[in-house]
Amino acid sequence: MGGTKAYPYGSTTAVRGHVLAALGVLKLATADQMHRLMAPGHKDNKGFRNAALDLARHGLVVSEGSSRDGHKIWHLTPVGLDAAAEVLGRPVGEMGGIARGAARSGAPHAMAVNETIIAITRTPATATRPVPRQQTSPAPATATAGPVPPADASPGIGWVGSWSTEVPLAAPSSRSGRAGVRADAVLTAPEAGLPVLFVEVDNCTEPPETLETKFERYLRYFRLTTKSSVGGEMPLWRTHYRPSHRDGHPPLVFVFNPGTRIGPQALKNRMTTVLKGTRQVWSGNYQADRGYGIPVPERDGYYDFSDAIPVLFTTLDRLQAGGPHASVWWRCGHRQWETLPDALDNPADHRAWQARDTARRARRDEELAQRERERERAEEERWATEPPEPEAAREVVSCERCGLPTTCPVGQDDASVAAPEDGWLCPACSAASADVYQQSTLRQVLFGKRRRGK
């Protein structure tokens, strides 16, 4: 087998590191699953089987059962958990448990979670350097490298270090996480536009009411708040994961794995039942536009998703066939299969409403400007075809003494202007009145002129 005394099964350091990293994330896995997750470019999973056997001799991994298809299920020991934390570069406190005894029943749920992670990650197959072996006969002079397995045309998201499984989500003060929920898997891939993605896997063995309860627990957890560094309130989940540019809570993916237990129609009915039963979790609140002066037919609104969870449905066989970048996601409320960016988008939120409102305002402004231009054009045409009306002659006021026309200053001969104290007078009467006033004394003004005797 080409092994050594320390590693009699001939495993390499790289493959042993792959096994520790895979089990540190998946908790339970078969050699075939570790092979497809970590190094699908290898010819087969024999190298991973040998690495698991070598690590078992050193007390780092152990197998306590087999899967339903007969493959050995491996998990870490407490010593192996420390070694896996070193390989992954994580604190031991963030590694979780070792899933002791879970493999004795075949661990069907854990196997489905592993297949989901493999289908989303889709590690590309890369060429590997052959391991030198002891040969009894000399190698041929012209040795050629074997064929390189073709890389998967559909890329995945993240890598093994982007995942965590069996993650407890609860308030720090809750005991044993009973007030929260335990996520099957959590993906953190900010380089792919996914700061955090929670994944739940359903083997279609539990009643729909149990799934609805899990949705409600997720919503309660996302609503928990804590004090921020500046003294304000912030969501509790933000202390562990980065936020995204989208409104609302982090997205939640629900992967249905019917297998051979139920048929297509039963699966469709199950998905519909869960969708209707969790409407209050994923549906937004409608905000109507009741602005002043907006006609009723033009009133619009939008959905507020600030307190909603983006829930995405898919099936394991769809993920395995198309990959995470294909149209394999059914966003609750969208009514069609979409790609992941389209499924995570909220086309009915305030952004779409603002775009529609801006278009409506621009349309109304254009209509007003068009009416103003038409009015100006009609006015110009009217002036071009009709001569201007002559200005009406001003009415001249007659003198109150002699009856002749007055010659008042411009604007003072209008009948609408108040008359002077001595009435409207012509120039001659005005001059005579002024002379009389100037030649009279105060006594004459008060008592009149004295009549002289002859």
C-alpha positions as CSV (number, residue, x, y, z in Angstrom):
1,M,0.0,0.0,0.0
2,G,3.0,2.3,0.1
3,G,2.4,3.4,3.7
4,T,4.6,4.2,6.6
5,K,4.8,3.1,10.2
6,A,2.9,6.2,11.3
7,Y,0.4,6.1,8.5
8,P,0.2,2.5,7.3
9,Y,-2.6,3.1,4.8
10,G,-0.4,5.5,2.8
11,S,-2.5,8.7,3.1
12,T,-1.0,12.0,2.3
13,T,-0.9,15.1,4.6
14,A,-3.1,17.1,2.2
15,V,-5.8,14.5,2.1
16,R,-5.7,14.0,5.9
17,G,-6.2,17.8,6.2
18,H,-9.1,17.6,3.8
19,V,-10.7,14.9,6.0
20,L,-10.3,17.0,9.2
21,A,-11.6,20.1,7.5
22,A,-14.6,18.3,6.0
23,L,-15.6,16.6,9.3
24,G,-15.0,19.9,11.2
25,V,-17.7,21.5,9.2
26,L,-20.1,18.6,8.3
27,K,-19.7,16.8,11.7
28,L,-20.7,13.5,10.0
29,A,-19.7,12.4,6.5
30,T,-18.8,9.5,4.3
31,A,-15.5,9.2,2.4
32,D,-17.4,9.7,-0.8
33,Q,-19.0,13.0,0.4
34,M,-15.6,14.3,1.7
35,H,-14.1,13.4,-1.7
36,R,-16.8,15.3,-3.6
37,L,-16.7,18.3,-1.3
38,M,-12.9,18.7,-0.9
39,A,-11.2,17.2,-4.0
40,P,-13.5,16.0,-6.7
41,G,-10.5,16.0,-9.0
42,H,-9.2,12.8,-7.4
43,K,-9.9,9.7,-9.4
44,D,-12.0,8.1,-6.6
45,N,-12.5,8.3,-2.8
46,K,-9.9,5.7,-2.0
47,G,-7.4,8.4,-0.8
48,F,-10.1,9.7,1.6
49,R,-10.9,6.2,2.9
50,N,-7.2,5.6,3.6
51,A,-6.8,9.0,5.3
52,A,-9.8,8.3,7.5
53,L,-8.3,4.9,8.5
54,D,-4.9,6.5,9.3
55,L,-6.5,9.3,11.3
56,A,-8.6,6.6,13.2
57,R,-5.3,4.9,14.2
58,H,-4.3,8.2,15.9
59,G,-7.6,8.7,17.6
60,L,-8.7,11.7,15.6
61,V,-11.7,10.2,13.8
62,V,-14.0,7.3,14.5
63,S,-16.8,5.4,12.6
64,E,-19.8,4.3,14.6
65,G,-22.2,3.3,11.8
66,S,-23.0,3.4,8.1
67,S,-25.3,5.3,5.9
68,R,-28.4,3.9,4.3
69,D,-26.4,3.0,1.1
70,G,-23.7,1.1,3.1
71,H,-20.9,3.7,3.3
72,K,-19.1,4.2,6.6
73,I,-19.9,7.4,8.4
74,W,-17.0,9.2,10.1
75,H,-17.0,11.8,12.8
76,L,-14.3,13.5,14.9
77,T,-13.2,12.7,18.4
78,P,-12.6,15.5,20.9
79,V,-8.9,15.4,20.0
80,G,-9.8,15.4,16.3
81,L,-12.1,18.5,16.9
82,D,-9.0,20.4,18.1
83,A,-7.1,19.3,15.1
84,A,-9.9,20.3,12.7
85,A,-10.1,23.7,14.4
86,E,-6.4,24.2,13.6
87,V,-6.9,23.2,10.0
88,L,-9.9,25.5,9.5
89,G,-8.4,28.4,11.5
90,R,-11.4,28.6,13.8
91,P,-11.6,28.9,17.6
92,V,-12.5,25.6,19.2
93,G,-15.5,27.2,20.8
94,E,-17.0,27.8,17.3
95,M,-16.5,24.3,16.1
96,G,-19.7,22.9,17.8
97,G,-20.0,19.3,18.9
98,I,-18.7,16.0,17.5
99,A,-22.1,14.3,16.8
100,R,-21.3,11.3,19.0
101,G,-23.6,8.3,18.4
102,A,-25.6,10.0,15.5
103,A,-24.2,7.6,12.9
104,R,-25.6,4.5,14.5
105,S,-29.0,5.2,12.9
106,G,-27.6,6.1,9.5
107,A,-28.0,9.9,10.0
108,P,-30.3,10.4,7.0
109,H,-30.8,14.1,7.8
110,A,-27.1,14.8,8.2
111,M,-26.4,13.0,4.9
112,A,-29.0,15.2,3.2
113,V,-27.5,18.4,4.7
114,N,-24.1,17.2,3.4
115,E,-25.5,16.7,-0.1
116,T,-27.0,20.2,0.0
117,I,-23.7,21.7,0.9
118,I,-21.9,19.8,-1.8
119,A,-24.5,20.8,-4.4
120,I,-24.2,24.5,-3.5
121,T,-20.4,24.6,-3.1
122,R,-19.6,22.5,-6.2
123,T,-15.8,22.5,-5.6
124,P,-14.1,22.7,-9.0
125,A,-12.1,19.6,-10.0
126,T,-8.5,20.5,-10.2
127,A,-5.6,18.4,-11.4
128,T,-3.6,16.7,-8.7
129,R,0.0,15.7,-8.6
130,P,0.4,11.9,-8.6
131,V,1.9,10.4,-5.4
132,P,5.2,8.5,-6.1
133,R,4.9,4.8,-5.3
134,Q,7.5,2.1,-4.9
135,Q,7.7,0.2,-8.1
136,T,9.2,-3.2,-8.7
137,S,10.0,-2.5,-12.3
138,P,11.5,0.7,-13.8
139,A,9.0,3.2,-15.2
140,P,8.8,3.7,-18.9
141,A,11.0,6.5,-20.3
142,T,8.1,8.4,-21.8
143,A,5.4,8.5,-19.1
144,T,2.4,10.6,-19.9
145,A,0.0,12.1,-17.4
146,G,-3.4,10.7,-17.1
147,P,-6.5,12.5,-18.2
148,V,-7.6,15.4,-16.0
149,P,-11.2,15.2,-14.9
150,P,-13.3,17.9,-16.6
151,A,-14.2,20.8,-14.4
152,D,-17.9,21.3,-13.6
153,A,-19.3,23.8,-16.0
154,S,-21.6,25.2,-13.4
155,P,-19.7,27.1,-10.6
156,G,-20.7,27.0,-7.0
157,I,-20.7,29.4,-4.1
158,G,-18.1,29.5,-1.3
159,W,-15.8,26.7,-0.1
160,V,-15.8,24.4,2.9
161,G,-14.6,27.2,5.2
162,S,-17.7,29.2,4.3
163,W,-20.0,26.8,6.0
164,S,-21.1,26.0,9.5
165,T,-23.6,23.3,10.5
166,E,-25.9,22.8,13.5
167,V,-25.6,26.4,14.5
168,P,-27.6,27.4,17.5
169,L,-29.4,30.7,17.1
170,A,-30.7,32.1,20.4
171,A,-30.4,35.0,22.7
172,P,-27.3,34.9,25.0
173,S,-29.5,34.8,28.1
174,S,-31.6,31.8,26.9
175,R,-30.7,28.4,28.4
176,S,-29.7,25.6,26.1
177,G,-31.0,27.6,23.1
178,R,-34.6,26.6,23.8
179,A,-35.9,30.1,23.0
180,G,-34.2,30.1,19.5
181,V,-33.6,27.7,16.7
182,R,-30.8,25.5,15.5
183,A,-29.9,26.1,11.8
184,D,-29.0,23.0,9.7
185,A,-26.3,25.0,7.8
186,V,-25.2,28.6,7.5
187,L,-23.3,29.9,4.5
188,T,-21.2,33.1,4.7
189,A,-20.0,34.1,1.3
190,P,-19.8,37.9,1.0
191,E,-17.6,37.6,-2.1
192,A,-20.7,36.1,-3.8
193,G,-23.1,38.7,-2.5
194,L,-24.3,36.5,0.3
195,P,-23.1,37.9,3.7
196,V,-25.2,35.2,5.3
197,L,-27.6,32.5,4.1
198,F,-29.4,30.1,6.4
199,V,-30.2,26.7,5.1
200,E,-32.8,24.2,6.3
201,V,-33.2,20.7,4.8
202,D,-36.4,18.8,4.9
203,N,-36.5,15.0,4.3
204,C,-40.3,15.2,4.1
205,T,-40.8,13.1,7.2
206,E,-42.1,15.8,9.6
207,P,-45.6,17.3,9.5
208,P,-45.9,20.8,7.8
209,E,-46.9,22.3,11.2
210,T,-43.4,21.5,12.5
211,L,-41.8,23.3,9.7
212,E,-44.1,26.3,10.2
213,T,-43.0,26.4,13.9
214,K,-39.3,26.6,12.8
215,F,-40.1,29.6,10.6
216,E,-41.7,31.4,13.5
217,R,-38.6,30.7,15.6
218,Y,-36.4,32.2,12.9
219,L,-38.6,35.3,12.9
220,R,-38.4,35.7,16.7
221,Y,-34.6,35.3,16.6
222,F,-34.2,37.9,13.8
223,R,-36.4,40.4,15.8
224,L,-34.1,40.2,18.9
225,T,-32.2,43.3,19.5
226,T,-29.1,44.3,21.5
227,K,-27.2,47.4,22.4
228,S,-24.8,48.6,19.7
229,S,-21.3,50.1,20.3
230,V,-22.8,53.6,20.0
231,G,-25.6,52.9,22.5
232,G,-28.5,52.4,20.1
233,E,-30.5,49.3,19.3
234,M,-29.4,46.8,16.6
235,P,-30.5,43.3,15.6
236,L,-28.8,40.5,17.5
237,W,-27.9,38.6,14.4
238,R,-25.8,41.6,13.2
239,T,-23.3,40.8,16.0
240,H,-22.4,37.5,14.3
241,Y,-23.0,38.2,10.6
242,R,-22.7,41.0,8.1
243,P,-25.8,42.8,6.8
244,S,-26.7,42.9,3.2
245,H,-27.9,45.8,1.0
246,R,-31.4,44.3,0.9
247,D,-34.2,45.3,3.3
248,G,-35.5,42.8,5.8
249,H,-34.0,39.9,7.6
250,P,-31.4,37.4,6.3
251,P,-32.6,35.0,3.6
252,L,-33.7,31.5,4.5
253,V,-33.4,28.6,2.1
254,F,-35.6,25.5,2.5
255,V,-34.3,22.5,0.6
256,F,-36.9,19.7,0.2
257,N,-35.5,16.2,-0.2
258,P,-38.4,13.9,-1.0
259,G,-36.3,11.0,-2.2
260,T,-38.5,8.0,-2.8
261,R,-40.8,8.7,0.1
262,I,-43.3,11.0,-1.7
263,G,-44.1,11.7,-5.3
264,P,-44.1,14.9,-7.3
265,Q,-47.7,15.9,-6.6
266,A,-47.3,15.2,-2.9
267,L,-44.2,17.3,-2.8
268,K,-46.0,20.1,-4.5
269,N,-48.8,19.9,-2.0
270,R,-46.4,20.0,0.8
271,M,-44.6,23.0,-0.5
272,T,-47.9,24.8,-1.0
273,T,-49.0,24.0,2.5
274,V,-45.8,25.3,4.0
275,L,-45.9,28.4,1.8
276,K,-49.5,29.3,2.9
277,G,-48.9,28.5,6.5
278,T,-45.9,30.9,6.7
279,R,-47.3,33.8,4.8
280,Q,-46.9,36.1,7.8
281,V,-43.2,35.4,7.9
282,W,-42.2,36.1,4.3
283,S,-44.9,38.6,3.1
284,G,-44.3,42.3,3.4
285,N,-46.7,45.0,4.7
286,Y,-48.4,47.0,2.0
287,Q,-47.9,50.7,2.3
288,A,-50.5,52.7,0.2
289,D,-49.7,56.1,-1.2
290,R,-52.3,58.6,0.0
291,G,-50.6,61.8,-1.1
292,Y,-52.6,65.0,-1.3
293,G,-53.7,65.9,-4.8
294,I,-53.1,62.4,-6.3
295,P,-56.1,61.1,-8.3
296,V,-57.5,57.8,-7.0
297,P,-56.8,55.9,-10.2
298,E,-53.1,56.9,-10.0
299,R,-52.6,56.1,-6.3
300,D,-49.9,53.5,-5.8
301,G,-48.1,51.8,-3.0
302,Y,-45.3,49.3,-2.2
303,Y,-44.5,46.4,0.1
304,D,-42.3,47.0,3.2
305,F,-40.0,44.0,3.7
306,S,-38.2,45.4,6.7
307,D,-39.8,42.8,9.0
308,A,-40.0,39.9,6.5
309,I,-37.7,36.9,5.9
310,P,-36.9,36.2,2.2
311,V,-37.9,32.5,2.1
312,L,-36.6,30.4,-0.9
313,F,-37.8,26.9,-1.7
314,T,-35.8,24.4,-3.8
315,T,-35.3,20.7,-4.1
316,L,-32.1,18.7,-3.7
317,D,-32.3,17.1,-7.1
318,R,-32.7,20.6,-8.7
319,L,-29.6,21.8,-6.9
320,Q,-27.6,18.8,-7.9
321,A,-28.6,19.1,-11.5
322,G,-28.4,22.8,-12.1
323,G,-26.2,24.3,-9.4
324,P,-26.9,27.4,-7.3
325,H,-26.6,29.8,-10.2
326,A,-29.4,28.2,-12.2
327,S,-33.1,29.0,-12.0
328,V,-33.7,26.6,-9.2
329,W,-35.0,29.0,-6.5
330,W,-38.7,29.6,-5.8
331,R,-39.1,32.8,-3.8
332,C,-42.3,32.8,-1.7
333,G,-44.4,35.5,-3.3
334,H,-42.7,35.6,-6.7
335,R,-44.6,32.7,-8.3
336,Q,-41.8,31.4,-10.6
337,W,-38.4,29.7,-10.6
338,E,-35.6,32.3,-10.6
339,T,-31.9,32.6,-10.2
340,L,-30.5,33.4,-6.8
341,P,-30.1,37.2,-7.3
342,D,-33.5,37.6,-8.8
343,A,-35.1,35.5,-6.1
344,L,-33.4,37.6,-3.3
345,D,-34.6,40.8,-4.9
346,N,-37.7,42.6,-3.9
347,P,-39.2,44.0,-7.1
348,A,-42.3,45.4,-5.3
349,D,-40.5,47.4,-2.6
350,H,-40.1,51.1,-2.2
351,R,-37.4,51.3,-4.9
352,A,-39.9,50.2,-7.6
353,W,-42.5,52.6,-6.2
354,Q,-40.0,55.5,-6.2
355,A,-39.2,54.7,-9.8
356,R,-42.9,54.7,-10.7
357,D,-43.6,57.8,-8.7
358,T,-40.7,59.6,-10.5
359,A,-42.1,58.6,-13.8
360,R,-45.6,59.7,-12.9
361,R,-44.3,63.1,-11.8
362,A,-42.3,63.5,-15.0
363,R,-45.4,62.6,-17.0
364,R,-47.6,65.1,-15.2
365,D,-44.9,67.9,-15.6
366,E,-44.7,67.1,-19.3
367,E,-48.5,67.3,-19.6
368,L,-48.6,70.7,-17.8
369,A,-45.7,72.0,-20.0
370,Q,-47.5,70.7,-23.1
371,R,-50.8,72.5,-22.2
372,E,-48.8,75.7,-21.5
373,R,-47.1,75.5,-24.9
374,E,-50.5,74.9,-26.6
375,R,-52.0,77.9,-24.8
376,E,-49.1,80.1,-25.9
377,R,-49.3,78.8,-29.4
378,A,-53.1,79.5,-29.6
379,E,-52.5,83.1,-28.2
380,E,-49.9,83.7,-30.9
381,E,-52.2,82.5,-33.6
382,R,-55.0,84.7,-32.4
383,W,-52.9,87.8,-32.4
384,A,-51.6,86.9,-35.8
385,T,-55.1,86.6,-37.3
386,E,-57.0,89.4,-35.4
387,P,-56.0,93.1,-35.3
388,P,-55.5,94.5,-31.8
389,E,-58.5,96.4,-30.4
390,P,-58.2,100.2,-30.3
391,E,-57.6,101.7,-27.0
392,A,-60.7,103.4,-25.6
393,A,-60.6,107.2,-25.4
394,R,-60.4,108.6,-22.0
395,E,-63.4,110.4,-20.6
396,V,-62.7,114.2,-20.1
397,V,-64.3,115.8,-17.1
398,S,-66.1,119.2,-17.6
399,C,-65.4,122.2,-15.4
400,E,-68.0,122.6,-12.7
401,R,-68.1,126.4,-13.1
402,C,-68.0,127.2,-16.8
403,G,-68.6,123.8,-18.3
404,L,-65.5,123.8,-20.5
405,P,-63.3,120.7,-20.7
406,T,-60.7,120.4,-18.0
407,T,-57.0,119.9,-18.7
408,C,-55.9,117.9,-15.7
409,P,-52.6,116.1,-15.6
410,V,-52.4,112.6,-17.1
411,G,-54.4,110.1,-15.1
412,Q,-56.3,112.8,-13.2
413,D,-59.1,113.2,-15.7
414,D,-60.4,109.7,-15.1
415,A,-63.9,109.6,-13.6
416,S,-62.7,106.8,-11.2
417,V,-60.3,109.2,-9.5
418,A,-61.6,111.2,-6.6
419,A,-62.3,114.8,-7.3
420,P,-60.4,117.7,-5.6
421,E,-61.9,119.6,-2.7
422,D,-62.8,122.6,-4.9
423,G,-64.2,120.3,-7.7
424,W,-63.0,119.8,-11.2
425,L,-62.0,123.2,-12.7
426,C,-60.7,124.3,-16.0
427,P,-57.4,126.2,-16.1
428,A,-59.1,129.7,-16.2
429,C,-61.4,129.0,-13.3
430,S,-58.5,127.4,-11.3
431,A,-56.4,130.6,-11.8
432,A,-59.2,132.9,-10.8
433,S,-59.8,130.9,-7.7
434,A,-56.2,131.1,-6.8
435,D,-56.0,134.8,-7.3
436,V,-59.0,135.4,-5.1
437,Y,-57.5,133.2,-2.4
438,Q,-54.1,135.0,-2.6
439,Q,-55.6,138.6,-2.5
440,S,-58.0,138.0,0.4
441,T,-56.9,138.6,4.0
442,L,-57.8,136.3,6.9
443,R,-60.6,138.6,8.0
444,Q,-62.0,138.7,4.5
445,V,-61.8,135.0,4.2
446,L,-63.6,134.6,7.5
447,F,-66.2,137.4,7.4
448,G,-66.2,138.4,3.8
449,K,-65.1,141.7,2.2
450,R,-66.5,144.9,3.7
451,R,-68.8,146.8,1.4
452,R,-67.5,150.3,1.0
453,G,-70.0,153.2,1.1
454,K,-70.2,155.7,-1.7
